Amino acid sequence: MLETGIRNTLSMKVEESSSAKAMGSGTLDVFATPAMAALMEKTAWTSVAPYLEEGMCTVGTRLDLTHDAPTPLGATVTCESVLTEIAGRRLVFALTVTDGENLIGQGQHERFIVSVEKFQEKADGMRGKKS
């Protein structure tokens, strides 16, 4: 059953591919903010996936984060998510990222529960449309 308080933790090693230099978000060989954002989203969505009805998933709609400290290549970073709010199909998560010793990032993430089939059909229907 989907309820507030669901937690998840995921870790990753900071490699060259997740560096600011490689991701185009800066010039340094440190953990990139976009890589941290992706880890935050993955930690959140994988926490609730087992609780969703078949054919349903979540999509990210908002991510508010701070990247508070640098992390060098070779370090391991760990993200923890906590589901703090459920409002209909809207889910809100609190997120923290540490390097084993220090808080390196934190934020809040919003996701919505959607039908996989309907959402994909809507996205596919957007091809070729001009805004």
Accessible surface in RSA format (square Angstrom, percent):
REM  Atomic radii and reference values for relative SASA: ProtOr
REM  Chains: A
REM  Algorithm: Lee & Richards
REM  Probe-radius: 1.40
REM  Slices: 20
REM RES _ NUM      All-atoms   Total-Side   Main-Chain    Non-polar    All polar
REM                ABS   REL    ABS   REL    ABS   REL    ABS   REL    ABS   REL
RES MET A   1   182.80  94.7 134.62  89.1  48.18 114.7 117.53  99.9  65.27  86.5
RES LEU A   2    37.34  20.8  22.02  15.8  15.31  38.5  22.02  15.5  15.31  41.2
RES GLU A   3    97.32  55.9  95.22  72.0   2.10   5.0  27.29  52.8  70.03  57.2
RES THR A   4    75.67  53.8  59.40  60.2  16.27  38.8  26.53  35.6  49.14  74.3
RES GLY A   5    43.57  53.7   0.00   N/A  43.57  53.7  29.42  80.7  14.14  31.7
RES ILE A   6    19.60  11.2  13.01   9.7   6.59  15.9  19.12  13.8   0.48   1.3
RES ARG A   7   149.55  62.8 123.52  63.0  26.03  62.0  44.60  60.9 104.95  63.6
RES ASN A   8    32.85  22.7  27.60  26.7   5.25  12.6   5.71  13.7  27.14  26.2
RES THR A   9    75.44  53.7  55.41  56.2  20.03  47.7  38.37  51.5  37.08  56.0
RES LEU A  10    49.45  27.5  46.72  33.4   2.73   6.9  49.45  34.7   0.00   0.0
RES SER A  11    67.69  57.2  36.03  48.1  31.67  72.9  23.25  49.5  44.45  62.3
RES MET A  12    58.94  30.5  50.11  33.2   8.84  21.0  50.17  42.7   8.77  11.6
RES LYS A  13   117.92  57.5 105.39  64.7  12.53  29.8  48.55  43.7  69.37  73.9
RES VAL A  14     0.83   0.5   0.00   0.0   0.83   2.0   0.00   0.0   0.83   2.3
RES GLU A  15    95.02  54.6  90.95  68.8   4.07   9.7  28.03  54.2  66.98  54.7
RES GLU A  16   125.99  72.3 121.22  91.7   4.77  11.4  34.01  65.8  91.99  75.1
RES SER A  17    84.37  71.3  65.48  87.4  18.89  43.5  52.00 110.7  32.37  45.4
RES SER A  18     8.95   7.6   7.89  10.5   1.06   2.4   8.88  18.9   0.07   0.1
RES SER A  19     0.23   0.2   0.23   0.3   0.00   0.0   0.00   0.0   0.23   0.3
RES ALA A  20    10.00   9.2  10.00  15.4   0.00   0.0  10.00  14.1   0.00   0.0
RES LYS A  21   116.74  57.0 101.74  62.4  15.00  35.7  59.23  53.3  57.51  61.3
RES ALA A  22    61.82  56.8  19.28  29.7  42.55  96.8  30.79  43.4  31.03  82.2
RES MET A  23    86.51  44.8  52.50  34.7  34.01  81.0  60.30  51.3  26.21  34.7
RES GLY A  24    67.44  83.2   0.00   N/A  67.44  83.2  33.05  90.7  34.39  77.0
RES SER A  25    59.26  50.1  18.19  24.3  41.08  94.6  28.04  59.7  31.22  43.7
RES GLY A  26    36.90  45.5   0.00   N/A  36.90  45.5  26.74  73.4  10.16  22.8
RES THR A  27   114.29  81.3 100.11 101.5  14.18  33.8  79.29 106.5  34.99  52.9
RES LEU A  28   115.62  64.4 114.43  81.9   1.19   3.0 115.60  81.2   0.02   0.1
RES ASP A  29    62.88  44.0  49.34  49.1  13.55  32.0  15.81  37.2  47.07  46.9
RES VAL A  30    38.71  25.5  38.71  35.0   0.00   0.0  38.71  33.6   0.00   0.0
RES PHE A  31     3.17   1.6   0.00   0.0   3.17   8.2   0.00   0.0   3.17   9.1
RES ALA A  32     0.67   0.6   0.00   0.0   0.67   1.5   0.67   0.9   0.00   0.0
RES THR A  33    56.63  40.3  54.64  55.4   1.99   4.7  35.81  48.1  20.82  31.5
RES PRO A  34    52.67  38.4  42.49  38.7  10.18  37.0  48.25  39.8   4.42  27.5
RES ALA A  35     7.68   7.1   3.79   5.9   3.89   8.8   6.26   8.8   1.42   3.8
RES MET A  36     0.00   0.0   0.00   0.0   0.00   0.0   0.00   0.0   0.00   0.0
RES ALA A  37    19.42  17.9  19.42  30.0   0.00   0.0  19.42  27.4   0.00   0.0
RES ALA A  38    59.53  54.7  49.80  76.8   9.73  22.1  56.00  78.9   3.52   9.3
RES LEU A  39    12.26   6.8   7.76   5.6   4.50  11.3  11.45   8.0   0.82   2.2
RES MET A  40     0.00   0.0   0.00   0.0   0.00   0.0   0.00   0.0   0.00   0.0
RES GLU A  41    59.91  34.4  59.91  45.3   0.00   0.0  10.07  19.5  49.84  40.7
RES LYS A  42   106.66  52.0 106.30  65.2   0.36   0.9  50.16  45.1  56.50  60.2
RES THR A  43     0.00   0.0   0.00   0.0   0.00   0.0   0.00   0.0   0.00   0.0
RES ALA A  44     0.00   0.0   0.00   0.0   0.00   0.0   0.00   0.0   0.00   0.0
RES TRP A  45   106.84  42.9 106.22  51.4   0.62   1.5  91.72  48.9  15.13  24.5
RES THR A  46    38.43  27.3  27.74  28.1  10.69  25.5  28.06  37.7  10.37  15.7
RES SER A  47     7.78   6.6   0.00   0.0   7.78  17.9   4.22   9.0   3.56   5.0
RES VAL A  48     0.32   0.2   0.32   0.3   0.00   0.0   0.32   0.3   0.00   0.0
RES ALA A  49    42.31  38.9  29.73  45.9  12.58  28.6  30.37  42.8  11.93  31.6
RES PRO A  50   108.31  78.9  65.89  60.1  42.42 154.2  79.56  65.7  28.75 178.7
RES TYR A  51    97.26  45.4  71.93  40.9  25.34  65.9  36.05  27.1  61.21  75.5
RES LEU A  52    29.58  16.5   8.82   6.3  20.75  52.2  10.68   7.5  18.90  50.9
RES GLU A  53   142.19  81.6 129.02  97.6  13.17  31.4  53.29 103.1  88.90  72.6
RES GLU A  54   180.44 103.6 144.19 109.1  36.25  86.3  67.04 129.7 113.40  92.6
RES GLY A  55    43.02  53.1   0.00   N/A  43.02  53.1  33.11  90.9   9.91  22.2
RES MET A  56    65.41  33.9  50.22  33.2  15.19  36.2  35.30  30.0  30.11  39.9
RES CYS A  57    43.47  32.9  41.50  46.3   1.96   4.6  27.02  68.5  16.44  17.7
RES THR A  58    14.11  10.0   1.88   1.9  12.23  29.1   0.04   0.1  14.07  21.3
RES VAL A  59    31.16  20.5  29.04  26.3   2.12   5.1  31.16  27.1   0.00   0.0
RES GLY A  60    36.63  45.2   0.00   N/A  36.63  45.2   5.20  14.3  31.43  70.4
RES THR A  61    75.03  53.4  36.14  36.6  38.89  92.7  45.51  61.1  29.52  44.6
RES ARG A  62   156.61  65.8 146.37  74.6  10.24  24.4  45.24  61.8 111.37  67.5
RES LEU A  63    52.37  29.2  20.19  14.4  32.18  80.9  20.19  14.2  32.18  86.6
RES ASP A  64    83.23  58.3  78.81  78.4   4.42  10.5  12.25  28.8  70.97  70.8
RES LEU A  65    43.50  24.2  20.02  14.3  23.48  59.0  21.20  14.9  22.30  60.0
RES THR A  66    68.75  48.9  64.40  65.3   4.35  10.4  68.60  92.1   0.15   0.2
RES HIS A  67    58.09  31.8  25.14  17.5  32.95  84.3  21.81  22.5  36.29  42.2
RES ASP A  68    73.74  51.7  37.63  37.5  36.11  85.4  25.71  60.5  48.03  47.9
RES ALA A  69    28.45  26.2  23.32  36.0   5.12  11.7  27.93  39.3   0.52   1.4
RES PRO A  70   105.45  76.9  89.63  81.7  15.82  57.5  94.52  78.0  10.93  68.0
RES THR A  71     0.34   0.2   0.34   0.3   0.00   0.0   0.34   0.5   0.00   0.0
RES PRO A  72    83.95  61.2  83.37  76.0   0.58   2.1  83.61  69.0   0.34   2.1
RES LEU A  73    68.22  38.0  47.64  34.1  20.58  51.7  47.86  33.6  20.36  54.8
RES GLY A  74    43.73  53.9   0.00   N/A  43.73  53.9  24.02  65.9  19.72  44.2
RES ALA A  75    26.35  24.2  14.67  22.6  11.68  26.6  25.17  35.4   1.18   3.1
RES THR A  76    72.58  51.6  63.62  64.5   8.95  21.3  39.98  53.7  32.60  49.3
RES VAL A  77     0.00   0.0   0.00   0.0   0.00   0.0   0.00   0.0   0.00   0.0
RES THR A  78    39.62  28.2  37.57  38.1   2.05   4.9  22.43  30.1  17.19  26.0
RES CYS A  79     0.00   0.0   0.00   0.0   0.00   0.0   0.00   0.0   0.00   0.0
RES GLU A  80    61.58  35.4  59.87  45.3   1.71   4.1  12.24  23.7  49.34  40.3
RES SER A  81     0.05   0.0   0.05   0.1   0.00   0.0   0.00   0.0   0.05   0.1
RES VAL A  82    27.94  18.4  27.94  25.3   0.00   0.0  27.94  24.3   0.00   0.0
RES LEU A  83     1.21   0.7   0.00   0.0   1.21   3.0   0.00   0.0   1.21   3.2
RES THR A  84    67.42  47.9  42.04  42.6  25.38  60.5  41.17  55.3  26.25  39.7
RES GLU A  85    69.65  40.0  67.47  51.0   2.18   5.2  26.10  50.5  43.55  35.6
RES ILE A  86    61.67  35.1  34.10  25.4  27.57  66.4  34.10  24.6  27.57  74.8
RES ALA A  87    50.49  46.4  33.08  51.1  17.41  39.6  42.08  59.3   8.41  22.3
RES GLY A  88    68.39  84.3   0.00   N/A  68.39  84.3  45.01 123.5  23.38  52.4
RES ARG A  89   133.62  56.1 128.67  65.6   4.95  11.8  52.50  71.8  81.12  49.2
RES ARG A  90    69.95  29.4  69.90  35.6   0.06   0.1  21.98  30.0  47.97  29.1
RES LEU A  91     0.00   0.0   0.00   0.0   0.00   0.0   0.00   0.0   0.00   0.0
RES VAL A  92     2.32   1.5   2.32   2.1   0.00   0.0   2.32   2.0   0.00   0.0
RES PHE A  93     0.09   0.0   0.00   0.0   0.09   0.2   0.09   0.1   0.00   0.0
RES ALA A  94    44.17  40.6  42.51  65.6   1.66   3.8  43.21  60.8   0.96   2.6
RES LEU A  95     3.32   1.8   0.00   0.0   3.32   8.3   0.66   0.5   2.66   7.2
RES THR A  96    56.13  39.9  55.47  56.2   0.66   1.6  45.03  60.5  11.10  16.8
RES VAL A  97     0.00   0.0   0.00   0.0   0.00   0.0   0.00   0.0   0.00   0.0
RES THR A  98    48.25  34.3  48.25  48.9   0.00   0.0  35.46  47.6  12.79  19.3
RES ASP A  99    35.92  25.2  18.73  18.6  17.19  40.6   3.31   7.8  32.61  32.5
RES GLY A 100    71.69  88.4   0.00   N/A  71.69  88.4  37.93 104.1  33.76  75.6
RES GLU A 101   161.46  92.7 121.40  91.8  40.06  95.4  47.09  91.1 114.37  93.4
RES ASN A 102    78.19  53.9  73.84  71.4   4.35  10.5  16.15  38.9  62.04  60.0
RES LEU A 103    77.27  43.0  59.93  42.9  17.34  43.6  59.93  42.1  17.34  46.7
RES ILE A 104     0.13   0.1   0.13   0.1   0.00   0.0   0.13   0.1   0.00   0.0
RES GLY A 105     0.00   0.0   0.00   N/A   0.00   0.0   0.00   0.0   0.00   0.0
RES GLN A 106    74.34  41.6  73.94  54.0   0.40   1.0  14.46  30.8  59.89  45.4
RES GLY A 107    19.90  24.5   0.00   N/A  19.90  24.5  12.99  35.7   6.90  15.5
RES GLN A 108   100.24  56.1  98.49  72.0   1.75   4.2  25.12  53.5  75.11  57.0
RES HIS A 109     1.85   1.0   1.48   1.0   0.37   0.9   1.85   1.9   0.00   0.0
RES GLU A 110    30.83  17.7  30.32  22.9   0.51   1.2   3.97   7.7  26.86  21.9
RES ARG A 111    13.97   5.9  13.97   7.1   0.00   0.0   0.00   0.0  13.97   8.5
RES PHE A 112    56.35  28.2  56.35  34.9   0.00   0.0  56.35  34.2   0.00   0.0
RES ILE A 113    21.46  12.2  21.46  16.0   0.00   0.0  21.46  15.5   0.00   0.0
RES VAL A 114    17.07  11.2  14.96  13.5   2.11   5.1  17.07  14.8   0.00   0.0
RES SER A 115    27.92  23.6  23.03  30.7   4.89  11.3  13.29  28.3  14.63  20.5
RES VAL A 116    72.90  48.0  70.47  63.8   2.43   5.9  71.91  62.5   0.99   2.7
RES GLU A 117   120.85  69.4 114.28  86.5   6.57  15.6  43.10  83.4  77.75  63.5
RES LYS A 118   151.74  74.0 146.17  89.7   5.57  13.3  90.22  81.2  61.52  65.5
RES PHE A 119    90.19  45.1  85.72  53.1   4.47  11.6  89.20  54.1   0.99   2.8
RES GLN A 120    95.13  53.2  94.62  69.1   0.52   1.2  33.37  71.0  61.76  46.8
RES GLU A 121   105.63  60.6  94.31  71.3  11.32  27.0  44.11  85.3  61.52  50.2
RES LYS A 122   147.04  71.7 134.76  82.7  12.27  29.2  88.48  79.6  58.56  62.4
RES ALA A 123    45.43  41.8  32.58  50.3  12.85  29.2  37.91  53.4   7.52  19.9
RES ASP A 124    56.69  39.7  47.17  46.9   9.52  22.5  17.40  41.0  39.29  39.2
RES GLY A 125    40.80  50.3   0.00   N/A  40.80  50.3  34.44  94.5   6.36  14.3
RES MET A 126   110.64  57.3 102.31  67.7   8.34  19.8  91.14  77.5  19.50  25.8
RES ARG A 127   186.52  78.3 160.49  81.8  26.03  62.0  70.10  95.8 116.42  70.6
RES GLY A 128    81.70 100.8   0.00   N/A  81.70 100.8  44.81 123.0  36.89  82.6
RES LYS A 129   144.82  70.6 115.64  71.0  29.18  69.5  71.92  64.7  72.90  77.7
RES LYS A 130   199.81  97.5 164.37 100.9  35.44  84.4 112.34 101.1  87.48  93.2
RES SER A 131   164.42 138.9  87.35 116.6  77.07 177.5  84.18 179.3  80.24 112.4
END  Absolute sums over single chains surface
CHAIN  1 A     7908.7       6068.5       1840.2       4305.8       3603.0
END  Absolute sums over all chains
TOTAL          7908.7       6068.5       1840.2       4305.8       3603.0
